[in-house]
Amino acid sequence: MADLKRADDTILSVRNLTKRFPIKSGLLKRTVGAVHAVEDVSFDVHRGETFSIVGESGCGKSTTGKCVLRLIEPTSGSVTLDGQDFLALSGNELTRARHKMTLIFQDPYSSLNPRMTVSDIIGEPIDIAGTYPTKAERDARVEEVMEAVGLDLAFKNRYPHEFSGGQRQRIGIARAIVLAPEIVICDEPVSALDVSVQAKVINLLQELQESMGLSYIFISHDLSVVKHISDTVMVMYLGHEMELASKEELYANPLHPYTKALLEVVPRIRTERIQDKRILEGDVPSPTHPPTGCVFHSRCPHATERCAAEVPQSVEVTPGHFCSCHLYA
Ligand code: SF4
C-alpha cells in the first residue's frame, strides 16, 4: 500500500497486519489449519482523526483493533505508535506505550466489574500506572474525568448495576480516557445502546476528541453511525481490506462491489451514484477455508475467472482512495 496523505501527523501506522488463529486437533493437539482472521491489512491513523473500520460481523475488524493494542498478538506485520515499534516493546516500555492507546468496549453491561464502585472503576488504570502520587490527586483526576463525560459526582460510590446503559458506557469512556491517551479504539461502542442514547454517546466522543485532541479507531458494522463520526473509512471483508478512503469520497463514490452492496442495504444513505442495484447474496464464507483469489468472489456479481485465481492488490485509484479489486487494477 502506498503511503497515505499527511505522513507527518501520523500517530499510528499499521502495515501488513495478519492474524491467524491455529486450529488444533487430536490428542497431541496438532495444528490442522488456521482461522484467517486478519490478512495483510495496512492503514495510517492521523492525529485528531476518526479512522473507522466497517464490515459485517466476523470480518476481522475487532480482531484488527485487538491486534493493534496487542490484546491479541498478531501473527505478522508491524504497528508503529508515535514512531515506536509497538510490537517490539516489552516490560515497562510496553506499559508506558499502552497508556497512549486504550479501548472502549462494545458492551457496557459486561465490561465493568460489578463489585467495584464507579470511582474505583475509573481510577483503577491510575492505581495500576501509579501516575498520581497522592490519593487526593488521584481522586481529583477521577472527578475531573467524571465531569468531562457528564457523570454526576454524587454517583462516585455507586455500583454499575445502578446505572442505565448510556451511563455505564460513560463510565467505560471515563476509564478509557483517565490516563489521557492519544488513541482510543472504540469497538462497537454504541451498538448495545438504544438509538436515542447512541446519539448522546457519539456526541460525547466527538466533544472529548475536540477537547483532548484524541484520535479514534472506530469499529462498527453500522454505516450510518460511521458516516456521522468518521474522517477516514476502511471497509473489511473476511479479514481483508476492501476499500479505504476519506468518508466523503467513500460514501459519494464507492468503488468496491462489496462497499456498494453494503451501502445499498442502508436506505438512509442510499446514493443515486450507486448503479449496481443487485443485493448481496449468500453468507460470508468460513475464515477457516477462505475463497481463493479475491475473498469476495463467491458473492460478487462481477466475478471473473481471474477473481478466483488472483488476490487483488490495494490500488490507489484516485488520490487517497484505495480499492482491492481487479476491476481497478
Ligand atoms: Fe468482485 Fe473480482 Fe473485484 Fe473481487 S476482484 S470484488 S470478485 S470484481
Residues whose N, C-alpha, C, O or C-beta is under 5 A from the ligand:
A	BS01	SF4	P257 C294 F296 H297 C300 H302 A303 T304 C307 P312 S324 C325 H326 L327
